[in-house]
Amino acid sequence: MCDDGTVLVDSNLIIDYAEALAGRSLWPVALPERTRALRMAGLGIAACEKVQQIVYELQLRPVDKRHAPWLARVESQVRAALDALDTEIARAAPVAGEEALDHGGLAAAIAWRFMQIKLEVPVPAADCPALAAHSARVEAFPAFAATPAEDTANVSTPGYRAP
């Protein structure tokens, strides 16, 4: 929620708003770093979208209408995005502070937290150790600590285990 009461519901819009408040962009200028940030942001967004598809399938579709092969495919897409993010994060030095965080690193941390909130049995940190550690570091930054991620209306998908 913005200071004037406006509610923004998309992570990219929320990040853009936060950038405007901070007076700086989280997108790197140098092409190699920007390309990495774009890839990580895309993977984070894709993972979140796939988790949301799982949530919709399991909460909105009647049990007799669920399509197991489609759900298995979406689960494999979540796992592929997480594995790629974990590998990408493991290749780089840990983010030392808020000033070093770029859009890709932020998207990765948001994606991890989103899954921890939405899945009744979240992806174990041991499955994505670099991503989990990265998210924990980012969530400890003052800006994150001041705006904790919560979804009190719909915390998890009952009965669903992470892919």
GROMACS elastic network, one bead per residue, 0.5 to 0.9 nm:
[ bonds ]
;  ai    aj funct       b0    kb
    1     4     6  0.79951   500
    1     5     6  0.58179   500
    1     6     6  0.57232   500
    1     8     6  0.62818   500
    1     9     6  0.86849   500
    1    14     6  0.88136   500
    2     5     6  0.52367   500
    2     6     6  0.51544   500
    2     7     6  0.61821   500
    2     8     6  0.74721   500
    2    14     6  0.89323   500
    2    17     6  0.83651   500
    3     6     6  0.73389   500
    4     7     6  0.89524   500
    8    11     6  0.80854   500
    8    13     6  0.66130   500
    8    14     6  0.60287   500
    8    17     6  0.88064   500
    9    12     6  0.88678   500
    9    13     6  0.74392   500
    9    14     6  0.72297   500
   10    13     6  0.53372   500
   10    14     6  0.62065   500
   10    15     6  0.86666   500
   11    15     6  0.60583   500
   11    16     6  0.85221   500
   11    45     6  0.86049   500
   11   107     6  0.81607   500
   11   110     6  0.82078   500
   12    15     6  0.50942   500
   12    16     6  0.61399   500
   12    17     6  0.86222   500
   12    45     6  0.89229   500
   12   107     6  0.85498   500
   13    17     6  0.61561   500
   13    18     6  0.85793   500
   14    17     6  0.50882   500
   14    18     6  0.61858   500
   14    19     6  0.85990   500
   15    19     6  0.60739   500
   15    20     6  0.86004   500
   15    26     6  0.86129   500
   15   103     6  0.81243   500
   15   106     6  0.86864   500
   16    19     6  0.50412   500
   16    20     6  0.62978   500
   16    21     6  0.87390   500
   16    25     6  0.81194   500
   16    26     6  0.88288   500
   17    20     6  0.50963   500
   17    21     6  0.63320   500
   17    22     6  0.86950   500
   18    21     6  0.50012   500
   18    22     6  0.61274   500
   18    23     6  0.84452   500
   18    24     6  0.89385   500
   19    22     6  0.50115   500
   19    23     6  0.58637   500
   19    24     6  0.54477   500
   19    25     6  0.55376   500
   19    26     6  0.69349   500
   20    23     6  0.50225   500
   20    24     6  0.66556   500
   20    25     6  0.77768   500
   21    24     6  0.80892   500
   22    25     6  0.82339   500
   24    27     6  0.89491   500
   25    28     6  0.77851   500
   25   102     6  0.82808   500
   25   103     6  0.83329   500
   26   100     6  0.88867   500
   26   101     6  0.70861   500
   26   104     6  0.83901   500
   26   106     6  0.87126   500
   27    33     6  0.85622   500
   27    34     6  0.62218   500
   27    37     6  0.70901   500
   27    38     6  0.82741   500
   27   102     6  0.58662   500
   27   103     6  0.55816   500
   27   104     6  0.80092   500
   28    31     6  0.75567   500
   28    32     6  0.87101   500
   28    33     6  0.58611   500
   28    35     6  0.85810   500
   28    37     6  0.74163   500
   28   102     6  0.67634   500
   28   103     6  0.81061   500
   29    32     6  0.87797   500
   29    33     6  0.73957   500
   29    34     6  0.61875   500
   30    33     6  0.56557   500
   30    34     6  0.59789   500
   30    35     6  0.85546   500
   31    35     6  0.58735   500
   31    36     6  0.85134   500
   32    35     6  0.51595   500
   32    36     6  0.63231   500
   32    37     6  0.86987   500
   33    36     6  0.51178   500
   33    37     6  0.61708   500
   33    38     6  0.85836   500
   34    38     6  0.60351   500
   34    39     6  0.85475   500
   34   102     6  0.88567   500
   34   103     6  0.89457   500
   34   104     6  0.85991   500
   35    38     6  0.50318   500
   35    39     6  0.61661   500
   35    40     6  0.86148   500
   36    39     6  0.51157   500
   36    40     6  0.61702   500
   36    41     6  0.85318   500
   36    88     6  0.83987   500
   36   104     6  0.72433   500
   37    40     6  0.51059   500
   37    41     6  0.59827   500
   37    42     6  0.84428   500
   37   102     6  0.67910   500
   37   103     6  0.60068   500
   37   105     6  0.69950   500
   37   107     6  0.88868   500
   38    41     6  0.51136   500
   38    42     6  0.60465   500
   38    43     6  0.85831   500
   38   103     6  0.76887   500
   38   104     6  0.60898   500
   39    42     6  0.51106   500
   39    43     6  0.61807   500
   39    44     6  0.86102   500
   39    85     6  0.88902   500
   39   104     6  0.71419   500
   40    43     6  0.50894   500
   40    44     6  0.61054   500
   40    45     6  0.85579   500
   40    84     6  0.84681   500
   40    85     6  0.63757   500
   40    88     6  0.76562   500
   40    89     6  0.87504   500
   40   103     6  0.81907   500
   40   105     6  0.68758   500
   40   106     6  0.89237   500
   40   107     6  0.69863   500
   40   108     6  0.64716   500
   41    44     6  0.50818   500
   41    45     6  0.60905   500
   41    46     6  0.84844   500
   41   103     6  0.65448   500
   41   105     6  0.74048   500
   41   106     6  0.77854   500
   41   107     6  0.50521   500
   41   108     6  0.66151   500
   42    45     6  0.51471   500
   42    46     6  0.60091   500
   42    47     6  0.85138   500
   42   104     6  0.79686   500
   42   107     6  0.81546   500
   43    46     6  0.50655   500
   43    47     6  0.60615   500
   43    48     6  0.86150   500
   43    80     6  0.89828   500
   43    81     6  0.53995   500
   43    82     6  0.76522   500
   43    84     6  0.75613   500
   43    85     6  0.67033   500
   43   104     6  0.87695   500
   43   107     6  0.82827   500
   43   108     6  0.76209   500
   43   111     6  0.87304   500
   44    47     6  0.51776   500
   44    48     6  0.62771   500
   44    49     6  0.86660   500
   44    81     6  0.71887   500
   44    82     6  0.79322   500
   44    85     6  0.75251   500
   44   104     6  0.78982   500
   44   106     6  0.89115   500
   44   107     6  0.53286   500
   44   108     6  0.50100   500
   44   109     6  0.81051   500
   44   110     6  0.74800   500
   44   111     6  0.51512   500
   44   112     6  0.80423   500
   45    48     6  0.51885   500
   45    49     6  0.61687   500
   45    50     6  0.86441   500
   45   107     6  0.70277   500
   45   108     6  0.83086   500
   45   110     6  0.89576   500
   45   111     6  0.69744   500
   46    49     6  0.51085   500
   46    50     6  0.61508   500
   46    51     6  0.86163   500
   46    77     6  0.83656   500
   46    78     6  0.76650   500
   46    81     6  0.70676   500
   46   111     6  0.88496   500
   47    50     6  0.51846   500
   47    51     6  0.62029   500
   47    52     6  0.86090   500
   47    77     6  0.73988   500
   47    78     6  0.50507   500
   47    79     6  0.80692   500
   47    80     6  0.85534   500
   47    81     6  0.57201   500
   47    82     6  0.69880   500
   47   111     6  0.66069   500
   47   112     6  0.87383   500
   47   115     6  0.85566   500
   48    51     6  0.51273   500
   48    52     6  0.61604   500
   48    53     6  0.86770   500
   48    78     6  0.80252   500
   48   110     6  0.86557   500
   48   111     6  0.56723   500
   48   112     6  0.84908   500
   48   114     6  0.69186   500
   48   115     6  0.72617   500
   49    52     6  0.50417   500
   49    53     6  0.62973   500
   49    54     6  0.87973   500
   49    78     6  0.87912   500
   50    54     6  0.63773   500
   50    55     6  0.86950   500
   50    74     6  0.59945   500
   50    75     6  0.74690   500
   50    77     6  0.70786   500
   50    78     6  0.59683   500
   51    54     6  0.50402   500
   51    55     6  0.62503   500
   51    56     6  0.86946   500
   51    74     6  0.79538   500
   51    75     6  0.78800   500
   51    78     6  0.68416   500
   51   114     6  0.85513   500
   51   115     6  0.69353   500
   51   118     6  0.76993   500
   51   119     6  0.80858   500
   52    56     6  0.61635   500
   52    57     6  0.85323   500
   52   118     6  0.81644   500
   53    56     6  0.51070   500
   53    57     6  0.60749   500
   53    58     6  0.86058   500
   53    71     6  0.85594   500
   53    74     6  0.76113   500
   54    57     6  0.50803   500
   54    58     6  0.61612   500
   54    59     6  0.84288   500
   54    71     6  0.67805   500
   54    74     6  0.71874   500
   54    75     6  0.76660   500
   54   157     6  0.85805   500
   54   160     6  0.89403   500
   55    58     6  0.52965   500
   55    59     6  0.58409   500
   55    60     6  0.79189   500
   55   118     6  0.75431   500
   55   119     6  0.80508   500
   55   156     6  0.81604   500
   55   157     6  0.59702   500
   55   160     6  0.87050   500
   56    59     6  0.52432   500
   56    60     6  0.52540   500
   56    61     6  0.69679   500
   56   157     6  0.89850   500
   57    60     6  0.57849   500
   57    61     6  0.52154   500
   57    62     6  0.83282   500
   57    63     6  0.89321   500
   57    66     6  0.67269   500
   57    67     6  0.85733   500
   57    71     6  0.77695   500
   58    61     6  0.60634   500
   58    62     6  0.78475   500
   58    63     6  0.76172   500
   58    66     6  0.76533   500
   58   157     6  0.70855   500
   58   158     6  0.83305   500
   58   159     6  0.88575   500
   58   160     6  0.78882   500
   59    62     6  0.79267   500
   59   157     6  0.68919   500
   59   158     6  0.81864   500
   61    64     6  0.82303   500
   61    65     6  0.63022   500
   61    66     6  0.62984   500
   62    65     6  0.53181   500
   62    66     6  0.66078   500
   63    66     6  0.54998   500
   64    67     6  0.85076   500
   66    70     6  0.85218   500
   66    71     6  0.80119   500
   67    70     6  0.55285   500
   67    71     6  0.63205   500
   67    72     6  0.87623   500
   68    71     6  0.50229   500
   68    72     6  0.60551   500
   68    73     6  0.85709   500
   69    72     6  0.50548   500
   69    73     6  0.62015   500
   69    74     6  0.87472   500
   70    73     6  0.50291   500
   70    74     6  0.62846   500
   70    75     6  0.85827   500
   71    74     6  0.51490   500
   71    75     6  0.61190   500
   71    76     6  0.86321   500
   72    75     6  0.50201   500
   72    76     6  0.62054   500
   72    77     6  0.86793   500
   72   163     6  0.83508   500
   73    76     6  0.51242   500
   73    77     6  0.63269   500
   73    78     6  0.88098   500
   74    78     6  0.63169   500
   74    79     6  0.86904   500
   74   163     6  0.89678   500
   75    78     6  0.51174   500
   75    79     6  0.62851   500
   75    80     6  0.86524   500
   75   162     6  0.79887   500
   75   163     6  0.52068   500
   76    79     6  0.50243   500
   76    80     6  0.60806   500
   76    81     6  0.86253   500
   76   163     6  0.69864   500
   77    80     6  0.50245   500
   77    81     6  0.61907   500
   77    82     6  0.85710   500
   78    81     6  0.52373   500
   78    82     6  0.61818   500
   78    83     6  0.85785   500
   78   163     6  0.72516   500
   79    82     6  0.50714   500
   79    83     6  0.59982   500
   79    84     6  0.85153   500
   79   163     6  0.64121   500
   80    83     6  0.51274   500
   80    84     6  0.61235   500
   80    85     6  0.85708   500
   81    84     6  0.51738   500
   81    85     6  0.61387   500
   81    86     6  0.85466   500
   82    85     6  0.50785   500
   82    86     6  0.59983   500
   82    87     6  0.85150   500
   82   108     6  0.88446   500
   82   111     6  0.88775   500
   82   112     6  0.83554   500
   82   128     6  0.70892   500
   82   131     6  0.79263   500
   83    86     6  0.50924   500
   83    87     6  0.61378   500
   83    88     6  0.85727   500
   83   127     6  0.84273   500
   83   128     6  0.68354   500
   83   131     6  0.88637   500
   84    87     6  0.51375   500
   84    88     6  0.60923   500
   84    89     6  0.85878   500
   85    88     6  0.50647   500
   85    89     6  0.60603   500
   85    90     6  0.84361   500
   85   108     6  0.69101   500
   85   128     6  0.84937   500
   85   130     6  0.85435   500
   85   131     6  0.66816   500
   86    89     6  0.52581   500
   86    90     6  0.60485   500
   86    91     6  0.87610   500
   86   108     6  0.89131   500
   86   127     6  0.89481   500
   86   128     6  0.55635   500
   86   129     6  0.70797   500
   86   130     6  0.53609   500
   86   132     6  0.82078   500
   87    90     6  0.51181   500
   87    91     6  0.64336   500
   87   128     6  0.85141   500
   87   130     6  0.75189   500
   87   131     6  0.82713   500
   88    91     6  0.54021   500
   88    92     6  0.71320   500
   88   130     6  0.87369   500
   88   131     6  0.88070   500
   89    92     6  0.56266   500
   89    93     6  0.79311   500
   89    94     6  0.77722   500
   89   105     6  0.80855   500
   89   108     6  0.87772   500
   89   130     6  0.60223   500
   89   131     6  0.63588   500
   89   134     6  0.75354   500
   90    93     6  0.75835   500
   90    94     6  0.81765   500
   90   129     6  0.85142   500
   90   130     6  0.53355   500
   90   131     6  0.77128   500
   92    95     6  0.84900   500
   93    96     6  0.83084   500
   94   130     6  0.89049   500
   94   133     6  0.88637   500
   94   134     6  0.69415   500
   94   137     6  0.85380   500
   95    98     6  0.78055   500
   95    99     6  0.89003   500
   95   100     6  0.60581   500
   95   101     6  0.62203   500
   95   105     6  0.81791   500
   95   134     6  0.74352   500
   95   137     6  0.77111   500
   95   138     6  0.78509   500
   96    99     6  0.81591   500
   96   100     6  0.64465   500
   96   101     6  0.80664   500
   96   137     6  0.84244   500
   97   100     6  0.55116   500
   97   101     6  0.67288   500
   97   137     6  0.84798   500
   97   138     6  0.79115   500
   97   141     6  0.71574   500
   98   101     6  0.52498   500
   98   102     6  0.86302   500
   98   138     6  0.75497   500
   98   141     6  0.63535   500
   98   142     6  0.82728   500
   98   143     6  0.81563   500
   99   102     6  0.82150   500
  101   104     6  0.81025   500
  101   105     6  0.60068   500
  101   106     6  0.66315   500
  101   138     6  0.81618   500
  102   105     6  0.54056   500
  102   106     6  0.62203   500
  102   107     6  0.86819   500
  103   106     6  0.50611   500
  103   107     6  0.60738   500
  103   108     6  0.86076   500
  104   107     6  0.51059   500
  104   108     6  0.62029   500
  104   109     6  0.87103   500
  105   108     6  0.51262   500
  105   109     6  0.63068   500
  105   110     6  0.86636   500
  105   134     6  0.80662   500
  105   135     6  0.85386   500
  105   138     6  0.84233   500
  106   109     6  0.51942   500
  106   110     6  0.61704   500
  106   111     6  0.85888   500
  106   135     6  0.83625   500
  106   138     6  0.75389   500
  107   110     6  0.50613   500
  107   111     6  0.60456   500
  107   112     6  0.86378   500
  108   111     6  0.51411   500
  108   112     6  0.63006   500
  108   113     6  0.87396   500
  108   131     6  0.72710   500
  108   134     6  0.82361   500
  108   135     6  0.72637   500
  109   112     6  0.52398   500
  109   113     6  0.62735   500
  109   114     6  0.85777   500
  109   131     6  0.73532   500
  109   132     6  0.79614   500
  109   134     6  0.66870   500
  109   136     6  0.78378   500
  109   137     6  0.88490   500
  109   138     6  0.66531   500
  109   139     6  0.76072   500
  110   113     6  0.51933   500
  110   114     6  0.59899   500
  110   115     6  0.86603   500
  110   135     6  0.74776   500
  110   139     6  0.89363   500
  110   149     6  0.85961   500
  111   114     6  0.50842   500
  111   115     6  0.63458   500
  111   116     6  0.87321   500
  111   135     6  0.88013   500
  112   115     6  0.53453   500
  112   116     6  0.63712   500
  112   117     6  0.88444   500
  112   123     6  0.87087   500
  112   131     6  0.72803   500
  112   132     6  0.69390   500
  112   135     6  0.66114   500
  113   116     6  0.50030   500
  113   117     6  0.62834   500
  113   118     6  0.86500   500
  113   132     6  0.88106   500
  113   135     6  0.72110   500
  113   136     6  0.89512   500
  113   139     6  0.88206   500
  113   149     6  0.73935   500
  114   117     6  0.51822   500
  114   118     6  0.60456   500
  114   119     6  0.84451   500
  114   149     6  0.78756   500
  114   150     6  0.88145   500
  115   118     6  0.50743   500
  115   119     6  0.56932   500
  115   122     6  0.63783   500
  115   123     6  0.73800   500
  115   156     6  0.89134   500
  115   162     6  0.85096   500
  116   119     6  0.59111   500
  116   120     6  0.79256   500
  116   121     6  0.79202   500
  116   122     6  0.50184   500
  116   123     6  0.70748   500
  116   156     6  0.84743   500
  117   120     6  0.76474   500
  117   122     6  0.76846   500
  117   149     6  0.82591   500
  117   150     6  0.72463   500
  117   151     6  0.70877   500
  117   154     6  0.87258   500
  117   155     6  0.56601   500
  117   156     6  0.60302   500
  118   121     6  0.87704   500
  118   122     6  0.77795   500
  118   151     6  0.81950   500
  118   154     6  0.75906   500
  118   155     6  0.56111   500
  118   157     6  0.61239   500
  119   122     6  0.50235   500
  119   123     6  0.79405   500
  119   155     6  0.79082   500
  119   157     6  0.54659   500
  119   158     6  0.78958   500
  119   159     6  0.88407   500
  119   160     6  0.64979   500
  119   161     6  0.66721   500
  119   162     6  0.63044   500
  120   155     6  0.79501   500
  120   157     6  0.53712   500
  120   158     6  0.57836   500
  120   159     6  0.65559   500
  120   160     6  0.57363   500
  120   161     6  0.62715   500
  120   162     6  0.77257   500
  121   124     6  0.83180   500
  121   156     6  0.84184   500
  121   157     6  0.86791   500
  121   158     6  0.88486   500
  121   159     6  0.80881   500
  121   160     6  0.65633   500
  121   162     6  0.57643   500
  122   125     6  0.86234   500
  122   160     6  0.89595   500
  122   161     6  0.67764   500
  122   162     6  0.53371   500
  122   163     6  0.87210   500
  123   126     6  0.84075   500
  123   127     6  0.69549   500
  123   128     6  0.80461   500
  123   161     6  0.80567   500
  123   162     6  0.52114   500
  123   163     6  0.71581   500
  124   127     6  0.54635   500
  124   128     6  0.72704   500
  124   129     6  0.86363   500
  124   132     6  0.86394   500
  124   162     6  0.83549   500
  125   128     6  0.53783   500
  125   129     6  0.53871   500
  125   130     6  0.85299   500
  125   131     6  0.79543   500
  125   132     6  0.53947   500
  125   133     6  0.80038   500
  126   129     6  0.51037   500
  126   130     6  0.88870   500
  126   132     6  0.80735   500
  127   132     6  0.87555   500
  128   131     6  0.54175   500
  128   132     6  0.59843   500
  128   133     6  0.85397   500
  129   132     6  0.51397   500
  129   133     6  0.60128   500
  129   134     6  0.83940   500
  130   133     6  0.52321   500
  130   134     6  0.59902   500
  130   135     6  0.85604   500
  131   134     6  0.50207   500
  131   135     6  0.60948   500
  131   136     6  0.85908   500
  132   135     6  0.51667   500
  132   136     6  0.62279   500
  132   137     6  0.87141   500
  133   136     6  0.50829   500
  133   137     6  0.62286   500
  133   138     6  0.86593   500
  134   137     6  0.51673   500
  134   138     6  0.61995   500
  134   139     6  0.85420   500
  135   138     6  0.50892   500
  135   139     6  0.59393   500
  135   140     6  0.85454   500
  136   139     6  0.51106   500
  136   140     6  0.62906   500
  137   140     6  0.52633   500
  137   141     6  0.69204   500
  138   141     6  0.54004   500
  138   142     6  0.89340   500
  138   144     6  0.70696   500
  139   142     6  0.79842   500
  139   143     6  0.82110   500
  139   144     6  0.51013   500
  139   145     6  0.61714   500
  139   148     6  0.80396   500
  140   143     6  0.83170   500
  140   144     6  0.64776   500
  140   145     6  0.58950   500
  141   144     6  0.54385   500
  141   145     6  0.61385   500
  141   146     6  0.86597   500
  142   146     6  0.60227   500
  142   147     6  0.87038   500
  143   146     6  0.52606   500
  143   147     6  0.65869   500
  143   148     6  0.89749   500
  144   147     6  0.51814   500
  144   148     6  0.60420   500
  144   149     6  0.82727   500
  145   148     6  0.56392   500
  150   153     6  0.89009   500
  150   155     6  0.76982   500
  151   154     6  0.56975   500
  151   155     6  0.52798   500
  151   156     6  0.85999   500
  152   155     6  0.56686   500
  154   157     6  0.77849   500
  156   159     6  0.88812   500
  156   160     6  0.83665   500
  157   160     6  0.57329   500
  157   161     6  0.85970   500
  158   161     6  0.87525   500
